[in-house]
């Protein structure tokens, strides 16, 4: 991976992390075009720079994020399913991270679901702020988030839909998804770094610099993306993202099978 590739992947991460289109899936597609998807450092990079994007949530929602210990416990409860399944399925997930076909199918199926989400959950109750959710709602949202362990599903999309299934409004579901991303990505980054070193790899100075650049770029781009997404989602719902995912999934399958294979799998 060179510096330009790192910047491109980081821009993709910053734009897509909070959209229901799968940031990991888009980075896998981009790294496959570059021919670096199966590189161990690339797999580390695509996980670690998500932390930079997630930290933008802490900055933008600073006062609300540090508001109540009860809210932290709810985030912890929602985070537990990802911890358990992440540890159990780590090797399986790593295998999926280098397969663009998995991403394409996930994009396609997820797109179809997003076309119907607004119709399925169009009568939310009075849960208008993310701080108001119950512990029962929190853990159910946490299980929905686990679907994003499949590349292409979208962590934000799965957890937002999970929140709406628990009768949260679109806005409060999206905000809780953002907050939940903070412990989730801290945990994922720590686990990925541990596995990287356990497998005998050591970061070079150049790779360390690429991680720093990637996190900074993802952080800055994500700052700009979050508010835009919240405003758009509140006014327009999910359908446009559903159509995008369907088009992207079909295009990726056509490219992979009829033009140029994006992986050697």
Sine and cosine of phi, psi and omega as CSV:
sin_phi,cos_phi,sin_psi,cos_psi,sin_omega,cos_omega
0.00,0.00,0.74,-0.67,0.07,-1.00
-0.96,-0.27,0.01,-1.00,-0.09,-1.00
-0.90,0.43,-0.67,0.74,0.00,-1.00
-0.88,0.48,-0.69,0.72,0.02,-1.00
-0.89,0.46,-0.64,0.76,0.02,-1.00
-0.89,0.46,-0.67,0.74,0.00,-1.00
-0.91,0.41,-0.68,0.73,0.01,-1.00
-0.88,0.48,-0.73,0.69,0.01,-1.00
-0.89,0.46,-0.62,0.79,0.00,-1.00
-0.93,0.37,-0.62,0.79,0.06,-1.00
-0.89,0.45,-0.70,0.71,0.05,-1.00
-0.86,0.52,-0.70,0.72,0.01,-1.00
-0.88,0.48,-0.74,0.67,-0.04,-1.00
-0.88,0.47,-0.62,0.79,-0.01,-1.00
-0.96,0.29,-0.66,0.75,-0.20,-0.98
-0.99,-0.12,-0.21,0.98,-0.09,-1.00
-0.83,0.56,-0.63,0.78,-0.09,-1.00
-0.98,-0.22,0.07,1.00,0.10,-0.99
-1.00,-0.10,0.51,-0.86,-0.01,-1.00
-0.99,0.17,0.77,0.64,-0.05,-1.00
-0.83,-0.56,-0.06,1.00,0.03,-1.00
0.98,0.18,0.98,-0.18,0.05,-1.00
-0.92,0.39,-0.68,0.73,0.01,-1.00
-0.88,0.47,-0.68,0.73,0.02,-1.00
-0.86,0.51,-0.69,0.73,-0.01,-1.00
-0.93,0.36,-0.58,0.81,0.05,-1.00
-0.94,0.35,-0.56,0.83,0.07,-1.00
-0.90,0.43,-0.68,0.73,0.03,-1.00
-0.87,0.50,-0.75,0.66,-0.03,-1.00
-0.90,0.44,-0.70,0.71,-0.01,-1.00
-0.93,0.37,-0.47,0.88,0.07,-1.00
-0.93,0.37,-0.65,0.76,0.08,-1.00
-0.88,0.47,-0.59,0.80,0.03,-1.00
-0.97,0.23,-0.24,0.97,-0.01,-1.00
0.98,0.18,0.40,0.92,-0.05,-1.00
-0.85,-0.52,0.19,0.98,-0.13,-0.99
-0.89,0.46,-0.53,0.85,-0.08,-1.00
-1.00,-0.01,-0.01,1.00,0.02,-1.00
-0.95,0.32,0.69,-0.72,-0.05,-1.00
-0.89,0.46,-0.60,0.80,0.02,-1.00
-0.93,0.37,-0.58,0.81,0.04,-1.00
-0.88,0.48,-0.67,0.74,0.03,-1.00
-0.89,0.46,-0.65,0.76,0.07,-1.00
-0.91,0.42,-0.71,0.70,-0.06,-1.00
-0.86,0.51,-0.71,0.70,-0.07,-1.00
-0.92,0.39,-0.39,0.92,0.08,-1.00
-1.00,0.08,-0.74,0.68,-0.13,-0.99
-0.91,0.41,-0.62,0.78,-0.06,-1.00
-0.95,0.30,-0.25,0.97,0.11,-0.99
-0.90,0.44,-0.47,0.88,0.03,-1.00
-0.90,0.44,-0.63,0.78,0.04,-1.00
-0.87,0.49,-0.69,0.72,0.03,-1.00
-0.91,0.42,-0.66,0.75,-0.04,-1.00
-0.91,0.42,-0.56,0.83,-0.02,-1.00
-0.89,0.45,-0.34,0.94,0.07,-1.00
-0.89,0.45,-0.46,0.89,0.05,-1.00
-0.89,0.45,-0.69,0.73,-0.01,-1.00
-0.87,0.49,-0.62,0.78,-0.01,-1.00
-0.95,0.32,-0.75,0.66,-0.08,-1.00
-0.95,0.32,-0.52,0.85,-0.04,-1.00
-0.91,-0.42,0.60,0.80,-0.15,-0.99
-0.81,0.59,-0.80,0.61,-0.08,-1.00
-0.91,0.41,-0.65,0.76,-0.03,-1.00
-0.96,0.28,-0.52,0.86,-0.02,-1.00
-0.94,0.34,-0.54,0.84,0.00,-1.00
-0.96,-0.27,0.75,0.66,-0.12,-0.99
-0.98,-0.21,-0.63,0.78,-0.15,-0.99
-0.44,-0.90,0.67,-0.74,0.05,-1.00
-0.92,0.40,-0.54,0.84,0.04,-1.00
-0.86,0.52,-0.64,0.77,0.02,-1.00
-0.91,0.41,-0.62,0.78,0.05,-1.00
-0.87,0.49,-0.66,0.75,0.00,-1.00
-0.90,0.43,-0.59,0.81,0.06,-1.00
-0.91,0.41,-0.65,0.76,0.08,-1.00
-0.89,0.45,-0.65,0.76,0.03,-1.00
-0.88,0.47,-0.70,0.72,0.02,-1.00
-0.88,0.48,-0.68,0.73,0.01,-1.00
-0.93,0.36,-0.44,0.90,-0.04,-1.00
-0.98,0.18,-0.45,0.89,-0.11,-0.99
-0.83,0.55,-0.72,0.70,0.01,-1.00
-0.84,0.54,-0.62,0.79,0.01,-1.00
-0.92,0.40,-0.59,0.81,0.03,-1.00
-0.90,0.45,-0.77,0.64,-0.07,-1.00
-0.90,0.44,-0.79,0.61,-0.05,-1.00
-0.94,0.35,-0.55,0.84,0.03,-1.00
-0.89,0.46,-0.66,0.75,0.03,-1.00
-0.94,0.34,-0.63,0.78,-0.04,-1.00
-0.95,0.31,-0.55,0.83,-0.14,-0.99
-0.93,-0.36,0.32,0.95,-0.11,-0.99
-0.82,0.57,-0.76,0.64,-0.04,-1.00
-0.91,0.41,-0.64,0.77,0.01,-1.00
-0.89,0.45,-0.68,0.74,0.01,-1.00
-0.90,0.44,-0.66,0.75,0.02,-1.00
-0.86,0.51,-0.61,0.79,0.03,-1.00
-0.90,0.43,-0.61,0.80,0.01,-1.00
-0.94,0.33,-0.42,0.91,-0.09,-1.00
-0.92,0.38,-0.19,0.98,0.00,-1.00
-0.92,-0.39,0.28,0.96,-0.05,-1.00
-0.87,-0.50,0.98,-0.19,-0.01,-1.00
-0.90,0.44,-0.41,0.91,0.02,-1.00
-0.90,0.43,-0.65,0.76,0.08,-1.00
-0.86,0.51,-0.67,0.74,0.02,-1.00
-0.88,0.47,-0.71,0.70,-0.05,-1.00
-0.88,0.48,-0.72,0.70,0.00,-1.00
-0.91,0.42,-0.66,0.75,0.03,-1.00
-0.90,0.44,-0.66,0.75,0.05,-1.00
-0.86,0.50,-0.69,0.72,-0.05,-1.00
-0.91,0.42,-0.77,0.64,-0.01,-1.00
-0.90,0.44,-0.70,0.71,0.02,-1.00
-0.88,0.48,-0.59,0.81,0.03,-1.00
-0.89,0.45,-0.68,0.74,0.04,-1.00
-0.88,0.48,-0.66,0.75,0.02,-1.00
-0.90,0.44,-0.68,0.73,-0.03,-1.00
-0.90,0.43,-0.45,0.89,0.05,-1.00
-0.91,0.42,-0.42,0.91,-0.08,-1.00
-0.97,-0.26,-0.18,0.98,-0.11,-0.99
-0.85,0.53,-0.70,0.71,-0.04,-1.00
-0.91,0.42,-0.48,0.87,0.05,-1.00
-0.98,0.20,-0.60,0.80,-0.02,-1.00
-0.93,0.37,-0.65,0.76,-0.11,-0.99
-0.84,-0.54,0.89,0.45,-0.09,-1.00
-0.98,-0.21,0.14,0.99,0.01,-1.00
-0.75,-0.66,0.90,0.44,0.01,-1.00
-0.91,0.41,0.47,-0.89,0.04,-1.00
-0.99,0.11,-0.44,-0.90,-0.11,-0.99
-1.00,0.07,0.23,0.97,0.02,-1.00
-0.97,0.24,0.99,0.10,-0.13,-0.99
-0.99,-0.15,-0.20,0.98,0.06,-1.00
-0.80,-0.59,0.51,-0.86,-0.06,-1.00
-0.92,0.40,-0.39,0.92,0.01,-1.00
-0.96,0.29,-0.27,0.96,-0.09,-1.00
-1.00,0.06,-0.13,0.99,-0.10,-1.00
-0.93,0.37,0.41,-0.91,0.00,-1.00
-1.00,-0.01,0.17,-0.99,0.05,-1.00
-0.92,0.40,-0.58,0.81,0.04,-1.00
-0.89,0.45,-0.69,0.72,0.06,-1.00
-0.89,0.46,-0.65,0.76,-0.06,-1.00
-0.87,0.49,-0.74,0.67,-0.06,-1.00
-0.94,0.34,-0.53,0.85,0.06,-1.00
-0.92,0.39,-0.64,0.77,0.08,-1.00
-0.89,0.45,-0.61,0.79,0.03,-1.00
-0.87,0.49,-0.62,0.78,0.04,-1.00
-0.93,0.36,-0.62,0.79,0.08,-1.00
-0.87,0.49,-0.66,0.75,-0.01,-1.00
-0.85,0.52,-0.53,0.85,-0.03,-1.00
-0.88,0.47,-0.38,0.93,0.05,-1.00
-0.87,0.49,-0.43,0.90,-0.04,-1.00
-0.96,0.28,-0.06,1.00,0.13,-0.99
-0.92,0.40,-0.33,0.95,0.14,-0.99
-0.99,0.10,0.89,-0.46,-0.04,-1.00
-0.84,0.55,0.72,-0.70,0.00,-1.00
0.98,-0.19,-0.23,0.97,-0.04,-1.00
-0.97,0.25,-0.65,0.76,-0.04,-1.00
1.00,0.01,0.92,-0.39,0.02,-1.00
-0.89,0.45,-0.73,0.68,-0.01,-1.00
-0.91,0.42,-0.67,0.75,0.00,-1.00
-0.88,0.48,-0.72,0.69,-0.03,-1.00
-0.90,0.44,-0.68,0.73,-0.04,-1.00
-0.96,0.27,-0.53,0.85,0.07,-1.00
-0.92,0.39,-0.72,0.70,0.06,-1.00
-0.88,0.48,-0.64,0.77,0.06,-1.00
-0.86,0.51,-0.67,0.74,0.03,-1.00
-0.91,0.42,-0.67,0.74,0.01,-1.00
-0.92,0.40,-0.53,0.85,0.06,-1.00
-0.92,0.39,-0.35,0.94,0.05,-1.00
-0.99,-0.14,0.32,0.95,0.10,-1.00
0.94,0.34,0.45,0.89,0.19,-0.98
-0.99,0.14,0.47,-0.88,0.13,-0.99
-0.93,0.36,0.28,-0.96,0.00,-1.00
-0.84,0.54,-0.68,0.73,-0.05,-1.00
-0.92,0.40,-0.74,0.67,-0.03,-1.00
-0.92,0.38,-0.56,0.83,0.05,-1.00
-0.90,0.43,-0.67,0.75,0.01,-1.00
-0.92,0.40,-0.68,0.73,-0.01,-1.00
-0.91,0.41,-0.66,0.75,0.04,-1.00
-0.90,0.43,-0.59,0.81,0.07,-1.00
-0.87,0.50,-0.66,0.75,0.02,-1.00
-0.89,0.45,-0.73,0.68,-0.01,-1.00
-0.89,0.45,-0.66,0.75,-0.01,-1.00
-0.90,0.43,-0.45,0.89,0.00,-1.00
-0.90,0.43,-0.47,0.88,-0.07,-1.00
-0.89,0.45,-0.85,0.52,0.04,-1.00
-0.91,0.41,-0.54,0.84,-0.02,-1.00
-0.89,0.47,-0.73,0.69,-0.05,-1.00
-0.98,0.22,-0.49,0.87,0.15,-0.99
-0.87,0.49,-0.72,0.69,0.01,-1.00
-0.90,0.43,-0.70,0.72,-0.01,-1.00
-0.90,0.44,-0.64,0.77,0.01,-1.00
-0.91,0.41,-0.71,0.70,0.01,-1.00
-0.88,0.48,-0.69,0.73,-0.01,-1.00
-0.91,0.42,-0.68,0.73,-0.03,-1.00
-0.92,0.40,-0.66,0.75,0.03,-1.00
-0.90,0.44,-0.67,0.74,0.03,-1.00
-0.88,0.48,-0.73,0.68,0.00,-1.00
-0.89,0.45,-0.60,0.80,-0.02,-1.00
-0.88,0.47,-0.72,0.69,0.00,-1.00
-0.96,0.28,-0.56,0.83,0.02,-1.00
-0.90,0.44,-0.53,0.85,0.02,-1.00
-0.99,0.16,0.05,1.00,0.10,-0.99
1.00,-0.09,0.12,0.99,0.00,-1.00
-1.00,0.01,0.56,-0.83,0.05,-1.00
-0.77,-0.64,0.74,-0.67,0.00,-1.00
-0.93,0.36,0.74,-0.67,0.13,-0.99
-0.99,0.14,0.20,-0.98,0.05,-1.00
-0.87,0.50,-0.63,0.78,-0.01,-1.00
-0.90,0.43,-0.68,0.74,0.01,-1.00
-0.92,0.40,-0.62,0.78,0.06,-1.00
-0.88,0.48,-0.68,0.73,0.03,-1.00
-0.89,0.46,-0.63,0.78,0.01,-1.00
-0.90,0.43,-0.62,0.78,0.04,-1.00
-0.91,0.41,-0.64,0.77,0.03,-1.00
-0.90,0.43,-0.74,0.67,0.02,-1.00
-0.86,0.50,-0.71,0.71,-0.02,-1.00
-0.88,0.48,-0.69,0.73,0.00,-1.00
-0.93,0.38,-0.65,0.76,0.01,-1.00
-0.90,0.43,-0.73,0.68,0.00,-1.00
-0.90,0.45,-0.71,0.70,0.00,-1.00
-0.88,0.47,-0.63,0.78,0.01,-1.00
-0.89,0.46,-0.75,0.66,-0.05,-1.00
-0.91,0.42,-0.72,0.69,-0.01,-1.00
-0.91,0.43,-0.64,0.77,0.00,-1.00
-0.90,0.43,-0.59,0.81,0.05,-1.00
-0.82,0.57,-0.64,0.76,-0.02,-1.00
-0.97,0.23,-0.48,0.87,-0.12,-0.99
-0.99,0.15,-0.55,0.83,-0.15,-0.99
-0.88,0.48,-0.82,0.58,-0.06,-1.00
-0.88,0.47,-0.62,0.79,0.02,-1.00
-0.88,0.47,-0.69,0.73,-0.03,-1.00
-0.91,0.41,-0.71,0.71,-0.01,-1.00
-0.85,0.52,-0.71,0.70,0.00,-1.00
-0.90,0.44,-0.68,0.73,-0.01,-1.00
-0.91,0.40,-0.70,0.71,-0.04,-1.00
-0.89,0.45,-0.67,0.74,-0.01,-1.00
-0.87,0.48,-0.63,0.78,-0.07,-1.00
-1.00,0.08,-0.58,0.81,-0.22,-0.97
-0.89,-0.46,-0.28,0.96,0.00,-1.00
0.98,0.20,-0.37,-0.93,-0.20,-0.98
-0.98,-0.20,-0.18,0.98,-0.20,-0.98
-0.85,0.53,-0.66,0.75,-0.03,-1.00
-0.88,0.47,-0.59,0.81,0.04,-1.00
-0.94,0.33,-0.56,0.83,0.06,-1.00
-0.89,0.45,-0.73,0.68,0.03,-1.00
-0.88,0.47,-0.66,0.75,0.01,-1.00
-0.87,0.50,-0.72,0.70,-0.03,-1.00
-0.89,0.45,-0.66,0.75,0.00,-1.00
-0.90,0.44,-0.72,0.70,0.01,-1.00
-0.89,0.45,-0.71,0.70,-0.01,-1.00
-0.90,0.44,-0.66,0.75,0.00,-1.00
-0.90,0.43,-0.71,0.70,0.02,-1.00
-0.90,0.43,-0.69,0.73,0.00,-1.00
-0.88,0.48,-0.66,0.75,-0.02,-1.00
-0.91,0.41,-0.64,0.77,0.04,-1.00
-0.91,0.42,-0.67,0.74,0.02,-1.00
-0.90,0.44,-0.69,0.73,0.02,-1.00
-0.89,0.45,-0.70,0.71,-0.08,-1.00
-0.91,0.41,-0.71,0.71,-0.14,-0.99
-1.00,-0.03,-0.40,0.92,-0.12,-0.99
-0.87,-0.49,-0.27,0.96,-0.02,-1.00
-0.90,-0.43,-0.86,0.51,-0.03,-1.00
-0.41,-0.91,0.83,-0.56,0.02,-1.00
-0.91,0.42,0.73,-0.68,-0.04,-1.00
-1.00,0.02,-0.06,1.00,0.09,-1.00
-0.47,-0.88,0.16,-0.99,-0.01,-1.00
-1.00,-0.08,0.12,0.99,-0.02,-1.00
-0.95,0.30,0.00,0.00,0.00,0.00
